[in-house]
Amino acid sequence: MSEYMFGLHSGHLTAKADRIARKHGAVHINYTEPNGRRRGWFAGPNLGAPFDGEMGNAVWRDIERAGGLNALRYKRDQEEEPQDTEHSQP
């Protein structure tokens, strides 16, 4: 089965983002590129529409309730004005 990936973001997020993702059947991945750039994304089983969008929206709603991406970033990764919310509505 393939994965549905969503919510690409800069910086690494804390364990709270992991818990939010798991609550909705997804996972959160923190990744460091070879050039040192820190980023991450969310992924879950690709079940097709409308299930993928519902999962992504549920995760995103809880991220927003928790204060948004910047509130969940490790302090070293926090930005004054985050520009990377690549979550798209289905």
C-alpha positions in Angstrom: 0.0 0.0 0.0 1.3 3.5 -0.8 1.4 6.4 1.6 -0.5 9.7 1.6 2.0 12.4 2.6 0.9 15.9 3.6 1.9 18.9 5.7 5.5 19.4 4.5 7.1 21.9 6.9 10.5 23.4 7.8 12.1 22.6 11.1 11.6 19.7 13.4 8.4 19.3 15.5 8.1 18.0 19.0 6.6 14.7 20.2 3.2 16.4 20.6 3.0 16.5 16.7 3.8 12.7 16.8 0.9 12.1 19.2 -1.5 14.2 17.2 -0.6 12.3 14.0 -1.0 8.9 15.7 -4.4 9.9 17.1 -5.6 10.1 13.5 -3.8 7.0 12.1 -0.9 8.9 10.6 2.8 9.4 11.6 5.0 12.5 11.7 8.5 12.4 10.3 11.3 14.7 11.2 14.1 14.6 8.6 17.5 16.3 8.3 18.7 16.6 4.7 22.4 16.0 3.8 22.9 19.8 3.7 21.7 20.1 7.3 18.2 21.6 6.4 15.7 20.3 9.0 12.2 19.6 7.8 9.3 17.2 8.3 6.0 15.9 7.0 3.0 13.7 8.0 2.1 10.4 6.3 -0.7 7.9 6.6 -2.1 5.0 4.6 -3.2 6.0 1.1 -6.9 5.0 1.2 -8.0 7.4 -1.5 -10.5 10.2 -1.4 -12.3 11.2 0.8 -10.4 9.3 3.5 -6.9 10.9 2.8 -8.3 14.4 3.0 -10.3 13.6 6.1 -7.2 12.3 7.9 -5.1 15.3 6.8 -7.7 17.8 7.8 -8.2 16.1 11.2 -4.4 16.2 11.9 -4.3 19.8 10.7 -7.2 20.9 12.9 -5.4 19.5 16.0 -2.2 21.1 14.9 -4.0 24.4 14.8 -5.7 23.8 18.2 -2.2 23.2 19.6 -1.1 26.6 18.4 0.1 25.8 14.9 3.3 24.5 13.5 5.5 27.2 15.0 4.2 26.3 18.5 5.1 22.7 18.0 8.6 23.3 16.6 11.7 22.8 18.7 12.9 26.2 19.9 15.9 26.2 17.5 13.6 25.8 14.6 11.0 28.4 15.4 10.4 31.1 12.9 8.9 34.6 13.4 6.6 34.2 10.4 6.3 30.6 9.2 5.9 30.4 5.5 5.7 26.7 5.0 2.2 25.5 5.6 1.9 23.3 2.5 -1.3 21.6 3.7 -3.8 21.8 0.9 -7.5 21.2 1.3 -8.8 18.3 -0.8 
